[in-house]
């Protein structure tokens, strides 16, 4: 467990330093309690550690070195991280992904998956005698750098479509470096 915590400290330091170029606060009217980079690191740490917001706060209270690494004046409330993270937006996250990719030649893997946007299953509709109609679903396509395991680009759509429609747009969104090889299973 100790070794895992030290690797987390290295990860947090590296991520926090890479976000130094971003504006400190979202607006000039911000309370200036927490910076954008602190919140991004805390949200990333939550995902890496696979914790809830409350258990992340408990971890920060127990493991004070992490708070000192992030230069936190105080431990944030769980809802602060959640709400502030929503306001940060997707653009900053996308820019961080593009900046963090250091290699010049990428080996890219592309894949897509669908998410249903309704709750009633076919079986449930049949059980209560309701006509089941095929509904649209959300489809997410991503391109991943296989060396660093980072997402290089993504595209989502609301209609069912073939994976090949998103293939070229995903590759065009990759801004940094050259693409050495692309691996994709298109259906």
C-alpha positions as CSV (number, residue, x, y, z in Angstrom):
1,X,0.0,0.0,0.0
2,X,2.9,2.4,0.8
3,X,4.4,1.8,-2.7
4,X,1.0,2.6,-4.3
5,X,0.7,5.9,-2.3
6,X,4.2,7.0,-3.4
7,X,3.4,6.3,-7.1
8,X,0.2,8.3,-6.6
9,X,2.3,11.2,-5.3
10,X,4.5,11.1,-8.3
11,X,1.4,11.0,-10.6
12,X,-0.2,13.9,-8.8
13,X,3.0,16.0,-8.9
14,X,3.4,15.4,-12.7
15,X,-0.2,16.1,-13.5
16,X,-0.3,19.2,-11.3
17,X,2.9,20.6,-12.9
18,X,1.6,19.9,-16.4
19,X,-1.5,22.0,-15.7
20,X,0.5,25.1,-14.7
21,X,-0.2,26.8,-18.1
22,X,-3.9,27.0,-17.5
23,X,-5.7,30.0,-16.0
24,X,-5.8,29.7,-12.2
25,X,-9.5,30.5,-11.9
26,X,-12.5,30.1,-14.2
27,X,-13.7,33.7,-13.9
28,X,-12.5,36.9,-12.2
29,X,-15.5,36.6,-9.8
30,X,-14.3,33.2,-8.5
31,X,-13.9,32.8,-4.7
32,X,-10.3,31.9,-5.4
33,X,-10.4,29.1,-2.8
34,X,-9.4,26.3,-5.2
35,X,-7.7,26.6,-8.6
36,X,-8.7,24.9,-11.8
37,X,-5.6,22.6,-11.8
38,X,-6.3,21.5,-8.2
39,X,-9.9,20.4,-9.1
40,X,-8.8,18.7,-12.3
41,X,-6.1,16.7,-10.3
42,X,-8.6,15.8,-7.6
43,X,-11.2,14.6,-10.1
44,X,-8.5,12.6,-11.9
45,X,-7.3,11.2,-8.6
46,X,-10.9,10.1,-7.8
47,X,-11.1,8.2,-11.0
48,X,-7.6,6.7,-10.7
49,X,-8.3,5.5,-7.2
50,X,-11.9,4.4,-8.1
51,X,-13.3,6.2,-5.1
52,X,-16.4,8.2,-4.4
53,X,-16.2,11.9,-3.6
54,X,-16.7,11.3,0.1
55,X,-14.0,8.6,0.3
56,X,-11.6,10.8,-1.7
57,X,-12.0,13.5,1.0
58,X,-11.4,10.9,3.7
59,X,-8.3,9.9,1.9
60,X,-7.0,13.5,1.6
61,X,-7.7,14.0,5.4
62,X,-5.7,10.9,6.3
63,X,-2.9,11.3,3.7
64,X,-2.0,15.0,4.2
65,X,1.1,14.8,1.9
66,X,-1.3,14.8,-1.0
67,X,-2.9,18.1,0.1
68,X,0.5,19.7,0.5
69,X,1.5,18.5,-2.9
70,X,-1.5,20.2,-4.4
71,X,-1.0,23.3,-2.3
72,X,-4.5,23.1,-0.8
73,X,-5.3,25.7,1.8
74,X,-8.1,23.4,3.1
75,X,-9.7,20.1,2.1
76,X,-12.6,20.8,-0.3
77,X,-16.1,19.6,0.3
78,X,-17.2,16.6,-2.0
79,X,-19.8,18.8,-3.7
80,X,-17.2,21.5,-4.4
81,X,-15.2,19.1,-6.5
82,X,-18.3,17.8,-8.3
83,X,-19.8,21.2,-9.1
84,X,-16.5,22.9,-10.0
85,X,-15.6,20.0,-12.2
86,X,-18.8,20.3,-14.1
87,X,-18.1,24.0,-14.7
88,X,-14.6,23.5,-16.0
89,X,-15.9,22.0,-19.2
90,X,-14.7,19.5,-21.8
91,X,-12.3,21.9,-23.6
92,X,-9.8,22.1,-20.8
93,X,-9.9,18.3,-20.4
94,X,-9.3,17.9,-24.2
95,X,-6.4,20.4,-24.1
96,X,-4.9,18.5,-21.2
97,X,-5.1,15.2,-23.1
98,X,-3.4,16.8,-26.2
99,X,-0.6,18.4,-24.1
100,X,0.1,15.3,-22.1
101,X,0.8,13.2,-25.1
102,X,4.6,13.4,-25.5
103,X,5.4,11.0,-28.2
104,X,5.9,12.2,-31.8
105,X,4.8,8.9,-33.5
106,X,1.6,7.4,-32.4
107,X,0.2,3.9,-32.7
108,X,-3.5,4.5,-32.5
109,X,-6.3,2.1,-31.6
110,X,-9.9,3.1,-32.5
111,X,-13.1,1.6,-31.2
112,X,-16.7,2.5,-30.5
113,X,-19.5,1.5,-28.2
114,X,-23.1,2.4,-27.7
115,X,-25.0,3.5,-24.6
116,X,-28.8,3.2,-24.2
117,X,-30.7,6.3,-23.4
118,X,-33.8,4.7,-21.9
119,X,-34.4,2.3,-19.0
120,X,-37.0,-0.2,-20.2
121,X,-35.5,-3.4,-21.5
122,X,-37.1,-5.6,-24.2
123,X,-37.8,-8.2,-21.6
124,X,-39.6,-5.8,-19.3
125,X,-41.7,-4.4,-22.1
126,X,-42.8,-7.9,-23.1
127,X,-43.6,-8.7,-19.4
128,X,-46.0,-5.8,-19.0
129,X,-47.4,-6.0,-22.5
130,X,-46.0,-2.8,-23.9
131,X,-44.9,-2.5,-27.5
132,X,-41.1,-2.3,-27.5
133,X,-39.8,0.2,-30.1
134,X,-36.2,0.4,-31.1
135,X,-34.9,3.7,-29.8
136,X,-31.8,5.7,-30.7
137,X,-28.8,5.3,-28.5
138,X,-25.6,7.3,-27.8
139,X,-22.5,6.1,-29.6
140,X,-19.0,7.0,-28.5
141,X,-16.0,6.5,-30.7
142,X,-12.5,7.0,-29.2
143,X,-8.9,6.9,-30.5
144,X,-6.2,5.8,-28.0
145,X,-2.5,6.1,-28.1
146,X,-1.4,2.5,-27.4
147,X,1.9,3.5,-25.9
148,X,0.7,6.0,-23.3
149,X,-2.8,4.6,-23.0
150,X,-4.2,8.1,-23.3
151,X,-7.3,9.1,-25.2
152,X,-6.2,11.2,-28.2
153,X,-9.6,12.1,-29.6
154,X,-13.3,11.2,-29.2
155,X,-16.5,11.7,-31.0
156,X,-20.1,11.0,-29.9
157,X,-23.3,10.8,-31.8
158,X,-27.0,10.2,-31.0
159,X,-27.9,7.9,-33.9
160,X,-26.8,4.4,-34.7
161,X,-24.2,4.5,-37.4
162,X,-21.4,2.5,-38.8
163,X,-17.9,2.9,-37.2
164,X,-16.4,4.0,-40.5
165,X,-18.2,7.4,-40.4
166,X,-16.1,8.4,-37.4
167,X,-12.8,6.9,-38.5
168,X,-11.4,9.9,-40.5
169,X,-12.8,12.6,-38.1
170,X,-11.1,10.9,-35.1
171,X,-7.7,10.8,-36.9
172,X,-8.0,14.5,-38.0
173,X,-8.6,15.5,-34.3
174,X,-5.2,14.2,-33.3
175,X,-3.2,17.3,-33.3
176,X,0.2,16.3,-31.8
177,X,2.8,14.2,-33.6
178,X,2.5,11.9,-36.5
179,X,0.4,8.7,-36.7
180,X,2.6,5.7,-37.2
181,X,0.0,3.0,-37.3
182,X,-3.8,2.7,-36.9
183,X,-5.5,-0.4,-35.5
184,X,-9.3,-0.6,-35.8
185,X,-11.8,-3.4,-36.1
186,X,-14.5,-1.8,-38.2
187,X,-17.9,-3.5,-38.5
